Amino acid sequence: MNFAELDVIRWVHILAMVYWLGGEWGVFQTSYNVTNSALSLEERKRHMETAYRIDILARTGIVLLFPLGLHMGHIYGFLPILDGAGLMLMWIFFLAWLAMTWAAFIKRETDIGIKITRTEELLRYPLIAIIVVLSVMAFMGSGPVKVGEGTFWYPAKMILYAFTLVIGLFLRFVMRQWTVYFRELAAGPNAAIQAKLDKEIAQARIAAYIYWITISGICFLGATKPF
């Protein structure tokens, strides 16, 4: 039995999307108990730990989706620049990013874990800008992404992915702050910190709905290739 490279990459791409979408839903539901001041601090911390363990699957999915998408773009012929060493260097970069993501998860309750998370977040800013620029150039018929009539769905997916990274930055900030806030709550009840938790999680839930709609749009473009 032979498997085409594109079919295998597409299968992994689907799995990454499933873990991304499902993981975000799990974190969303768990967050209700993390921020519930009626529960004991220990109980809330247990739910926070559950949220982190679910979230690492979503984070793994979102990191892997882009190199998988680029790899498929290379197979489709949209990215001739990734021939040979270019493809290998692309994977090395994203695997290093994934390693940072997992290091931040493993060290999540420590100062170094928070620092790694912040560093990983900073890397997203130039990446978002690069994705947007390359997508716009593709629509204009220039740049390294070579698309045309009937294949503009590909840069459209890229731009939507960049938008999800923007939302993800905010959601990552909210979760990173949980560690900071719970350290302060461990010293005793703190109405100001609880108010911050309530405010940020309310904003995060709105962002999560936009997140899911955008992810659904990315799935639709990949499945239907409408333009």
Summary of the structure (lengths in Angstrom):
residues: 227
radius of gyration: 19.2
end to end distance: 33.6
largest distance: 62.6
contacts: 681
relative contact order: 0.11
helix: 82%
strand: 0%
